[in-house]
């Protein structure tokens, strides 16, 4: 019996799961003044932003392309076709940033 090539199968997120991709090196960040702070620098608990790549059918508050804020310690990592992604539950997301949210005007902008 032949095994299907997993790299060529489509992936669909289930229930309230969200697939996100972090930009840049994980934990590395740059200040507004341009100083690069390496991931090895000691920090307190810090939330991070990532881009939504896929959402399950029961996700209500975010869409593909949105930026989401979450705790990097509450996650599952997965590799798909050589790229690293993170799987989260909708309840693990603390905030959503997207142009479509301008209607409500939160007063905060990234």
KOLTOR-704833 format. One record per residue: residue number from 0; x, z, y of N, C-alpha, C, O in turn. Coordinates in nm, 4 decimals. Each point is the difference from the previous one (the first is absolute). Last residue first. Layout:
<rs>
R	n	n_east	n_up	n_north	ca_east	ca_up	ca_north	c_east	c_up	c_north	o_east	o_up	o_north
R	NUM	X	Z	Y	X	Z	Y	X	Z	Y	X	Z	Y .
...
</rs>
This chain:
<rs>
R	n	n_east	n_up	n_north	ca_east	ca_up	ca_north	c_east	c_up	c_north	o_east	o_up	o_north
R	109	-0.1332	1.5107	5.0354	0.1343	-0.0112	-0.0588	0.0733	-0.1142	0.0655	0.1150	-0.0273	-0.0343 .
R	108	-0.5287	0.3714	0.2191	0.0398	-0.1361	-0.0343	0.1395	0.0004	-0.0566	0.0850	0.0757	0.0470 .
R	107	-0.5570	0.2490	0.1091	0.1362	-0.0047	-0.0512	0.0333	-0.1418	-0.0412	-0.0842	-0.0704	-0.0557 .
R	106	-0.3480	0.1931	0.2126	0.0875	0.0501	0.1038	0.1462	0.0016	-0.0416	0.0870	0.0266	0.0829 .
R	105	-0.5075	-0.1895	-0.3098	0.0481	0.1336	-0.0348	0.0843	0.0612	0.1109	0.0159	0.1219	0.0056 .
R	104	-0.3880	-0.5281	-0.0679	0.0996	0.0491	0.0948	0.0395	0.1445	-0.0263	-0.0603	0.0929	0.0538 .
R	103	-0.2589	-0.4284	-0.2717	-0.0236	0.1429	0.0145	0.0923	0.0657	0.1001	-0.0280	0.1105	0.0464 .
R	102	0.0779	-0.5760	-0.1463	-0.1374	0.0206	0.0448	-0.0293	0.1468	0.0276	-0.0654	0.0325	0.0990 .
R	101	0.4779	-0.2024	-0.2972	-0.0027	0.0117	0.1457	-0.1394	0.0279	0.0547	-0.0135	0.0550	0.1093 .
R	100	0.1736	-0.1471	-0.5764	-0.0467	0.1332	0.0368	-0.0102	0.0195	0.1511	-0.0431	0.1061	0.0452 .
R	99	0.2212	-0.5003	-0.2776	-0.1460	0.0035	-0.0087	-0.0579	0.1347	0.0416	-0.1207	0.0102	0.0218 .
R	98	0.5971	-0.0898	-0.0572	-0.0596	-0.0580	0.1212	-0.1517	0.0094	-0.0008	-0.0615	0.0162	0.1054 .
R	97	0.3494	0.3510	-0.3729	-0.0334	-0.1415	-0.0130	-0.0631	-0.0492	0.1287	-0.0661	0.0764	0.0703 .
R	96	0.2564	0.3917	-0.3698	0.0224	-0.0702	0.1257	-0.0257	-0.1485	-0.0228	0.0602	-0.0611	-0.0883 .
R	95	-0.1733	0.5807	-0.1514	0.0044	-0.1457	-0.0135	0.0210	-0.0587	0.1393	-0.0653	0.0415	0.0958 .
R	94	0.1467	0.4711	-0.3779	-0.0431	-0.0786	0.1156	0.0142	-0.1483	-0.0311	0.0787	-0.0397	-0.0860 .
R	93	-0.0105	0.3814	-0.2505	-0.0306	0.0879	0.1130	-0.0515	-0.0766	0.1226	-0.0774	0.0544	0.0787 .
R	92	0.0812	-0.1163	-0.6526	0.0327	-0.0637	0.1280	-0.0452	0.0911	0.1141	-0.1134	0.0479	0.0014 .
R	91	0.0262	0.0305	-0.4713	0.1361	0.0392	0.0360	0.0459	-0.0600	0.1331	0.1089	0.0312	0.0480 .
R	90	-0.5350	-0.1288	-0.2671	-0.0020	0.1367	0.0544	0.1390	0.0497	0.0401	0.0109	0.0999	0.0711 .
R	89	-0.0748	-0.5259	-0.2880	-0.0509	-0.0017	0.1375	0.0039	0.1389	0.0620	0.0271	0.0129	0.1194 .
R	88	0.3326	-0.1192	-0.4873	-0.1455	0.0115	0.0002	-0.0462	0.0019	0.1450	0.0743	0.0416	0.0889 .
R	87	0.3860	-0.2934	-0.2780	-0.0593	0.1208	0.0580	-0.1494	0.0016	-0.0275	-0.0591	-0.1028	-0.0329 .
R	86	0.5641	-0.1594	-0.1055	-0.1437	0.0082	-0.0254	-0.0498	0.1347	0.0507	0.0543	0.1046	-0.0356 .
R	85	0.3875	-0.4524	0.1511	-0.0484	0.1360	-0.0212	-0.1505	-0.0062	-0.0208	-0.0705	-0.0711	0.0717 .
R	84	0.5249	-0.2898	-0.1404	-0.1246	0.0342	0.0672	-0.0355	0.1449	-0.0306	0.0583	0.0623	-0.0889 .
R	83	0.3773	-0.4619	0.0466	-0.0500	0.1362	-0.0188	-0.1233	0.0245	0.0856	-0.0027	-0.0342	0.1182 .
R	82	0.2205	-0.4355	-0.3575	-0.0260	0.0720	0.1251	-0.0577	0.1377	-0.0309	-0.0787	0.0155	-0.0935 .
R	81	0.1803	-0.3494	-0.2493	0.1234	0.0365	0.0682	-0.0183	0.0715	0.1324	0.0990	0.0415	0.0602 .
R	80	-0.4741	-0.1739	-0.3441	0.0821	-0.1196	0.0263	0.1234	0.0310	0.0841	0.0361	-0.0777	0.0884 .
R	79	-0.2956	0.4871	-0.1120	-0.0724	-0.1214	-0.0353	0.0848	-0.1185	0.0444	0.0268	-0.0172	0.1189 .
R	78	-0.0051	0.5944	-0.1973	0.0728	-0.1223	0.0320	-0.0812	-0.1185	-0.0502	-0.0389	-0.0039	-0.1167 .
R	77	-0.0796	0.5437	0.2817	-0.0105	-0.1056	-0.1001	0.0805	-0.1202	0.0486	0.0101	-0.0253	0.1201 .
R	76	-0.1364	0.6020	-0.0199	0.0733	-0.1224	0.0299	-0.0144	-0.0988	-0.1141	-0.0086	0.0385	-0.1166 .
R	75	-0.2873	0.3946	0.3363	0.0491	-0.0592	-0.1238	0.0680	-0.1304	0.0381	-0.0567	-0.0800	0.0745 .
R	74	-0.0636	0.5676	0.2195	-0.0097	-0.1426	-0.0277	0.0483	-0.0338	-0.1397	0.0657	0.0793	-0.0673 .
R	73	-0.0389	0.3137	0.4423	-0.1228	-0.0181	-0.0788	-0.0205	-0.1470	-0.0337	-0.0853	-0.0662	0.0592 .
R	72	0.4509	0.2131	0.2153	0.0145	0.0777	-0.1236	-0.1214	-0.0167	-0.0923	0.0106	0.0259	-0.1199 .
R	71	0.0275	-0.2194	0.5683	0.0768	-0.0733	-0.1003	0.0202	0.0775	-0.1305	0.0418	-0.0589	-0.0997 .
R	70	-0.4573	0.0673	0.4576	0.1106	0.0865	-0.0376	0.0794	-0.0702	-0.1102	-0.0564	-0.0285	-0.1056 .
R	69	-0.2293	-0.2550	0.4827	-0.0166	0.0836	-0.1190	0.1243	0.0845	-0.0224	0.1043	-0.0238	0.0608 .
R	68	-0.3832	-0.3872	0.2609	0.0887	0.1151	0.0111	-0.0248	0.0917	-0.1187	-0.1141	0.0381	-0.0263 .
R	67	0.0378	-0.6025	0.1369	-0.0548	0.1298	-0.0392	0.1086	0.1073	0.0046	0.1175	-0.0272	-0.0247 .
R	66	-0.2718	-0.5115	0.2055	0.1092	0.0960	-0.0143	-0.0627	0.1351	-0.0326	-0.0968	0.0402	0.0644 .
R	65	-0.1105	-0.5567	-0.1704	-0.0023	0.1230	0.0794	0.1275	0.0802	-0.0231	0.0644	-0.0131	-0.1040 .
R	64	-0.1713	-0.3895	-0.1438	0.0661	-0.0217	0.1284	0.0001	0.1217	0.0904	0.0774	0.0046	0.0956 .
R	63	-0.4579	-0.0541	-0.4602	0.1332	-0.0577	-0.0151	0.0565	-0.0305	0.1383	-0.0689	-0.0570	0.0846 .
R	62	-0.2865	0.4401	-0.0778	0.0018	-0.1377	-0.0475	0.1444	-0.0463	-0.0147	0.0919	0.0648	0.0499 .
R	61	-0.4185	0.4328	-0.0131	0.1142	-0.0838	0.0327	-0.0090	-0.1362	-0.0652	-0.0714	-0.0201	-0.0982 .
R	60	-0.2549	0.3929	0.0527	0.0504	0.0146	0.1359	0.1181	-0.0897	0.0363	0.0439	0.0015	0.1150 .
R	59	-0.2951	0.0385	-0.5583	-0.0924	-0.0272	0.1100	0.0651	-0.0110	0.1364	-0.0486	-0.0751	0.0846 .
R	58	0.1259	0.0180	-0.6599	0.0680	0.0413	0.1233	-0.0868	-0.0421	0.1178	-0.0381	-0.1165	0.0117 .
R	57	-0.0455	0.0180	-0.4875	-0.0668	0.1167	0.0591	0.0686	0.0531	0.1251	-0.0384	0.1053	0.0509 .
R	56	0.1998	-0.4869	-0.3238	-0.1356	-0.0292	0.0464	-0.0714	0.1175	0.0670	-0.0956	-0.0216	0.0746 .
R	55	0.6406	-0.0201	-0.0551	-0.0993	-0.0008	-0.1060	-0.1398	-0.0202	0.0574	-0.0179	0.0077	0.1216 .
R	54	0.4858	-0.1990	0.1052	-0.0905	0.1155	-0.0055	-0.0967	-0.0166	-0.1165	-0.0359	-0.1115	-0.0376 .
R	53	0.5573	-0.0767	0.2594	-0.1186	-0.0227	-0.0821	-0.0831	0.1276	-0.0020	0.0536	0.1101	0.0121 .
R	52	0.3176	-0.1511	0.2815	0.0173	-0.1297	-0.0639	-0.1228	-0.0356	-0.0833	-0.0372	-0.1170	-0.0085 .
R	51	0.1924	0.4560	0.4530	-0.0893	-0.0175	-0.1145	0.0129	-0.1429	-0.0514	-0.0135	-0.0959	0.0759 .
R	50	0.4038	0.3864	0.1891	-0.1007	-0.1060	0.0140	-0.0817	-0.0132	-0.1283	0.0552	-0.0003	-0.1100 .
R	49	0.1973	0.4556	0.3398	0.0206	-0.1127	-0.0910	-0.1130	-0.1001	0.0208	-0.1046	0.0336	0.0555 .
R	48	0.3525	0.4679	0.1557	-0.0922	-0.1120	0.0116	0.0371	-0.1072	-0.1023	0.1173	-0.0186	-0.0321 .
R	47	-0.0407	0.5900	0.0311	0.0573	-0.1325	0.0228	-0.1109	-0.1057	0.0056	-0.1101	0.0205	-0.0510 .
R	46	0.2172	0.5616	0.1174	-0.0859	-0.1065	-0.0500	0.0630	-0.1347	0.0349	0.0749	-0.0107	0.0972 .
R	45	0.1721	0.5011	-0.1760	-0.0296	-0.1055	0.0965	-0.0862	-0.1054	-0.0676	0.0319	-0.0458	-0.1097 .
R	44	0.1998	0.5755	0.0643	-0.0972	-0.0922	-0.0605	-0.0431	-0.1003	0.1055	-0.0539	0.0368	0.1043 .
R	43	0.5156	0.1311	0.0141	-0.1108	0.0756	-0.0555	-0.0948	-0.0978	-0.0677	0.0328	-0.1176	-0.0153 .
R	42	0.4832	-0.0046	0.0383	-0.1196	-0.0001	0.0836	-0.1000	0.0943	-0.0638	0.0056	0.0262	-0.1201 .
R	41	0.5451	-0.2132	0.0873	-0.0977	0.1032	-0.0353	-0.1148	-0.0022	0.1004	0.0209	0.0056	0.1212 .
R	40	0.2848	-0.4382	-0.2642	-0.0103	0.1044	0.1022	-0.1104	0.0984	-0.0390	-0.1081	-0.0409	-0.0425 .
R	39	0.2131	-0.3704	-0.1977	0.0633	0.1229	-0.0477	-0.0065	0.1136	0.1018	0.0326	0.1138	-0.0336 .
R	38	-0.1876	-0.5671	0.1110	-0.0920	0.0706	-0.0896	0.0577	0.1327	-0.0462	-0.0746	0.0897	-0.0393 .
R	37	0.2356	-0.2957	0.5173	0.0029	-0.0337	-0.1424	-0.0955	0.0854	-0.0820	-0.0415	0.1076	0.0429 .
R	36	0.0246	-0.2854	0.4753	0.0079	0.1279	-0.0695	-0.0065	-0.0299	-0.1487	-0.1025	-0.0486	-0.0479 .
R	35	0.2281	-0.2361	0.5273	-0.0416	-0.0062	-0.1400	0.0219	0.1358	-0.0646	0.1113	0.0526	0.0008 .
R	34	-0.2067	-0.2145	0.5323	0.0900	0.0723	-0.0907	-0.0578	-0.0024	-0.1403	-0.1172	0.0315	-0.0201 .
R	33	-0.0883	-0.2136	0.4340	0.0781	-0.0896	-0.0834	0.0959	0.0689	-0.0952	0.0753	-0.0675	-0.0703 .
R	32	-0.4286	0.2393	0.3875	0.1245	-0.0329	0.0691	0.0924	-0.0882	-0.0814	0.1049	-0.0415	0.0492 .
R	31	-0.5121	0.2177	-0.2236	-0.0355	-0.0966	0.1042	0.1222	-0.0410	0.0808	0.0000	-0.1069	0.0610 .
R	30	0.0933	0.2519	-0.5634	-0.0647	0.0632	0.1149	-0.0346	-0.1065	0.1028	0.0458	-0.1137	-0.0106 .
R	29	-0.0114	0.0485	-0.5335	0.0715	-0.0263	0.1247	-0.0782	0.0643	0.1141	-0.1220	-0.0138	0.0084 .
R	28	0.1856	0.0790	-0.5890	-0.0842	-0.0291	0.1150	0.0856	-0.0168	0.1240	0.1169	0.0386	0.0017 .
R	27	-0.1413	0.0315	-0.5910	0.0802	-0.0367	0.1156	-0.0929	-0.0313	0.1166	-0.1036	-0.0640	-0.0186 .
R	26	-0.0727	0.1626	-0.4124	0.0513	0.1198	0.0647	0.0838	-0.0301	0.1231	0.0159	0.0869	0.0858 .
R	25	-0.0602	-0.4781	-0.4203	-0.0853	0.1166	-0.0079	0.0672	0.1197	0.0653	0.1150	0.0322	-0.0300 .
R	24	-0.0207	-0.5378	0.1877	0.0428	0.0915	-0.1047	-0.0850	0.1251	0.0054	-0.0342	0.0480	0.1081 .
R	23	-0.2110	-0.4682	0.0832	0.1366	0.0502	0.0113	0.0368	0.0897	-0.1161	-0.0733	0.0108	-0.0983 .
R	22	-0.4342	-0.0455	0.1351	0.0921	-0.0880	0.0701	0.1374	0.0631	0.0097	0.0112	0.1213	0.0182 .
R	21	-0.4174	-0.0633	-0.4027	0.0693	0.0637	0.1112	0.0945	-0.1010	0.0626	0.0606	-0.0807	-0.0705 .
R	20	-0.5354	0.0168	-0.2064	0.1424	-0.0347	0.0019	0.0605	0.0628	0.1233	-0.0494	-0.0169	0.1115 .
R	19	-0.4221	0.0989	-0.4512	0.0651	-0.0141	0.1301	0.1465	-0.0350	-0.0180	0.0597	0.0275	-0.1042 .
R	18	-0.5833	0.0183	-0.1507	0.1384	-0.0402	-0.0223	0.0628	-0.0251	0.1359	-0.0507	-0.0806	0.0781 .
R	17	-0.3898	0.3858	-0.2732	0.0543	-0.0848	0.1056	0.1451	-0.0290	-0.0333	0.0754	0.0912	-0.0339 .
R	16	-0.5753	0.1104	-0.2141	0.1453	-0.0130	0.0085	0.0404	-0.1020	0.1060	-0.0696	-0.0984	0.0250 .
R	15	-0.3718	0.2757	-0.2186	0.0375	0.0317	0.1377	0.1507	-0.0120	0.0216	0.0548	0.0649	0.0892 .
R	14	-0.2804	-0.3386	-0.4873	-0.0622	0.1170	0.0631	0.0448	0.0197	0.1439	-0.0150	-0.0904	0.0822 .
R	13	0.3320	-0.2455	-0.3249	-0.1268	0.0546	-0.0471	-0.0439	0.1196	0.0835	0.0817	0.0672	0.0629 .
R	12	0.2406	-0.5512	-0.0137	-0.0051	0.1451	0.0155	-0.1392	0.0478	-0.0406	-0.0990	-0.0691	0.0237 .
R	11	0.3663	-0.3747	-0.2046	-0.1152	0.0428	0.0805	0.0009	0.1523	0.0056	0.0084	0.0660	-0.1036 .
R	10	0.3324	-0.5226	-0.0306	-0.0191	0.1450	0.0025	-0.1166	0.0326	0.0922	-0.0071	-0.0507	0.1119 .
R	9	0.2021	-0.4036	-0.4306	-0.0488	0.0544	0.1273	-0.0234	0.1503	-0.0133	-0.0293	0.0493	-0.1090 .
R	8	0.4049	-0.3228	-0.1832	-0.1384	0.0461	-0.0025	-0.0428	0.0514	0.1376	0.0789	0.0664	0.0673 .
R	7	0.3673	-0.2230	-0.2108	-0.0895	-0.1072	0.0417	-0.1461	0.0407	-0.0013	-0.0869	-0.0827	0.0280 .
R	6	0.4653	0.3620	-0.1649	0.0282	-0.0432	0.1366	-0.0980	-0.1051	0.0499	-0.0094	-0.0226	0.1206 .
R	5	0.0084	0.1935	-0.5775	-0.0625	0.0922	0.0957	0.0220	-0.0441	0.1451	-0.0832	0.0296	0.0858 .
R	4	0.0499	-0.3159	-0.5485	0.1021	0.0282	0.1008	-0.0645	0.0816	0.1120	-0.0809	-0.0522	0.0767 .
R	3	-0.0985	0.0653	-0.5964	-0.0107	-0.0734	0.1261	0.1097	0.0424	0.0971	0.0445	0.1148	-0.0019 .
R	2	0.0015	-0.1192	-0.5402	-0.0299	0.0941	0.1077	-0.0094	-0.0781	0.1303	0.0894	-0.0796	0.0288 .
R	1	-0.1805	-0.0807	-0.5657	0.0804	-0.0116	0.1214	-0.0460	0.1009	0.1047	-0.1194	0.0269	0.0140 .
R	0	0.1060	-0.0257	-0.5760	-0.0844	0.0000	0.1188	0.0881	0.0000	0.1239	0.0906	0.0826	0.0108 .
</rs>
